[in-house]
């Protein structure tokens, strides 16, 4: 009986119960999908979407830290994904014939991708976070476009003389006959070993959720939310505005970098195109955050999964597929953000809670 009461007290503590429920939902979903795969129930098409589901969920969780908790609108997070994807893929490509264990190589590539994305976030954050609102959004958008276009003009090759760099074309690398072009401008990085898997994606998602929950439930997280709620009041009580904003932005970029590593190692050829790392990708991740609820990591994961699966599940509707997708998008937005619906949900929840308390007293 004492154990039950202790468990109930833990559930009432939202700082503890919310993360636990989210972890449990992710693990349960993973187990169910593994059972479906082993039973041959899940189609090849849906199995191919499992890793992208993890990628978008991780990216949405990272962006929610910046938008939902820090309160800064960033629409260039695809740029950090691009940094993580290309730096990790470059390392993997360079060490393919070194005899290194594949899993060790992938873990090192993961660390490199995360650190490079974090460094990019830190360097961009120093000037950018002095801006607010629309100005910050425009600058982060510009950063994402700059990164994508910069990668498209970079040529890096390797031969017995070492590495060669050019921003003109692959011919100007002057490689020997046995040389290899690793980064080939707009053609990207080719023949990348497929090392991303659904299991690795779930592990990275759980780690991302753990890092974000630990941060927002800590003293640092409360300082970040104080800056979001009232910048002047937070500064007046001695909170270092620049430091905490830069910390949240850097961690958000690092998580986006982890999603990029997973993305890069899920493709045979990695190309920096607008479809992969452009404006549309950043907006799509932002939509996941807004629909799931700003400041709600669990909602971001659910929105990313639902909105990624919907176009495929509605494929049978042919010409009406995107129409239905748009209608569902509007319904989700109203459910999460309409004041009247939110008030109705709260009244309904309080009514149920009151009836439950009356039964327990009786």
TAURRA-V373009 format. One record per backbone hydrogen bond with DSSP energy under -1.0 kcal/mol. NH is the residue of the N-H (numbers start at 1). CO is the residue of the C=O. E is the energy in kcal/mol with one decimal. If there is no record, write none. Layout:
nh = {NH/NH}
co = {CO/CO}
e = {E/E}
This chain:
nh = {5/6/7/8/9/10/11/12/14/16/17/18/20/21/22/23/24/25/26/27/28/29/30/31/32/33/34/35/36/37/38/39/40/41/42/47/48/50/53/54/55/56/57/58/59/60/61/62/63/64/65/67/68/69/70/72/79/81/82/83/84/85/86/87/88/89/90/91/92/93/94/95/98/105/106/107/108/109/110/111/112/113/114/115/116/117/118/119/120/121/122/123/124/125/126/128/129/130/131/135/137/138/139/140/141/142/143/144/145/146/147/148/149/150/151/152/153/154/155/156/157/158/159/162/164/166/173/174/179/180/182/183/184/185/187/188/189/192/195/196/201/202/203/204/205/206/207/208/209/210/211/212/213/214/215/216/217/218/221/222/223/224/225/226/227/228/229/230/234/235/236/237/238/239/241/244/245/246/247/248/249/250/251/252/253/254/255/256/257/258/259/260/261/262/263/264/265/266/270/273/277/278/282/283/284/285/286/287/288/289/290/291/292/293/296/300/301/302/303/304/305/306/307/308/309/310/313/314/315/317/318/320/321/324/325/326/327/328/329/330/331/332/333/334/335/336/337/338/342/343/344/345/346/347/348/349/350/351/352/353/354/355/356/357/358/359/360/361/362}
co = {1/2/3/4/5/6/7/8/12/13/13/14/16/17/18/19/20/21/22/23/24/25/26/27/28/29/30/31/32/33/34/35/37/36/36/43/44/47/49/50/51/52/53/54/55/56/57/58/59/60/61/63/64/64/65/66/76/77/78/79/80/81/82/83/84/85/86/87/88/89/90/91/95/101/102/103/104/105/106/107/108/109/110/111/112/113/114/115/116/117/118/119/120/121/122/124/125/127/128/132/133/134/135/136/137/138/139/140/141/142/143/144/145/146/147/148/150/151/166/183/164/180/162/159/157/155/170/171/176/158/156/156/188/154/184/185/270/268/265/265/197/198/199/200/201/202/203/204/205/206/207/208/209/210/211/212/213/215/215/218/219/220/221/222/223/224/225/226/230/231/232/233/235/234/239/240/241/242/243/244/245/246/247/248/249/250/251/252/253/254/255/256/257/258/259/260/261/263/189/271/273/274/278/279/280/281/282/283/284/285/286/287/288/289/293/296/297/298/299/300/301/302/303/304/305/306/309/310/312/314/315/317/318/320/321/322/323/324/325/326/327/328/329/330/331/332/333/334/338/339/340/341/342/343/344/345/346/347/348/349/350/351/352/353/354/355/356/357/358}
e = {-2.2/-2.3/-2.2/-2.3/-2.2/-1.8/-2.0/-1.7/-1.0/-1.2/-3.1/-2.0/-1.6/-2.8/-2.2/-2.8/-2.5/-2.3/-2.2/-2.6/-2.6/-2.4/-2.1/-2.4/-2.5/-2.3/-2.2/-2.0/-2.3/-2.5/-2.4/-1.8/-1.3/-2.4/-1.1/-2.2/-1.9/-1.0/-2.1/-1.6/-2.5/-2.7/-1.9/-2.5/-2.3/-2.3/-2.2/-2.3/-2.4/-2.2/-1.2/-3.2/-1.6/-1.2/-1.4/-2.1/-1.5/-1.7/-2.2/-2.0/-2.4/-2.7/-2.5/-2.2/-1.6/-2.2/-2.2/-1.8/-2.5/-2.6/-2.1/-1.6/-1.3/-2.8/-2.3/-2.4/-2.4/-2.5/-2.5/-2.3/-2.7/-2.7/-2.4/-2.7/-2.6/-2.1/-2.5/-2.6/-2.4/-2.5/-2.5/-2.8/-2.5/-2.2/-1.5/-2.1/-2.1/-1.0/-2.2/-1.3/-1.9/-2.3/-2.1/-2.5/-2.0/-2.2/-2.2/-2.1/-1.9/-2.5/-2.6/-1.9/-2.3/-2.5/-2.2/-1.1/-1.3/-1.2/-2.9/-2.3/-2.3/-2.6/-2.1/-1.7/-2.8/-2.3/-1.2/-1.7/-1.8/-2.8/-1.9/-1.9/-2.1/-2.0/-2.0/-1.6/-2.1/-2.6/-1.4/-1.8/-2.4/-2.4/-2.2/-2.5/-2.2/-2.6/-2.3/-2.5/-2.6/-2.5/-2.6/-2.4/-2.8/-2.5/-2.0/-2.7/-1.8/-1.4/-1.1/-1.9/-1.8/-2.2/-2.4/-1.9/-1.9/-1.9/-2.4/-2.6/-2.4/-2.3/-2.0/-1.1/-1.3/-2.0/-1.2/-2.1/-2.3/-2.3/-2.1/-2.3/-2.3/-2.3/-2.3/-2.2/-2.1/-2.3/-2.2/-1.8/-2.0/-1.8/-1.9/-1.9/-2.2/-1.9/-2.1/-3.0/-1.9/-1.3/-2.8/-1.4/-2.8/-1.5/-1.7/-2.5/-2.5/-2.1/-2.1/-2.4/-1.8/-1.7/-2.6/-2.8/-2.1/-1.1/-1.9/-1.7/-1.9/-2.3/-2.8/-2.3/-2.2/-2.8/-2.6/-1.2/-2.1/-2.3/-2.6/-2.4/-1.1/-2.0/-1.6/-2.1/-1.7/-2.5/-2.1/-2.2/-2.1/-2.6/-2.0/-2.1/-2.4/-2.5/-2.0/-2.5/-2.5/-1.9/-2.2/-2.3/-2.5/-2.4/-2.3/-2.5/-2.3/-2.4/-2.6/-2.5/-2.7/-2.4/-2.0/-2.4/-2.5/-2.1/-2.1/-2.0/-2.1/-2.1/-1.9/-2.3/-2.3}
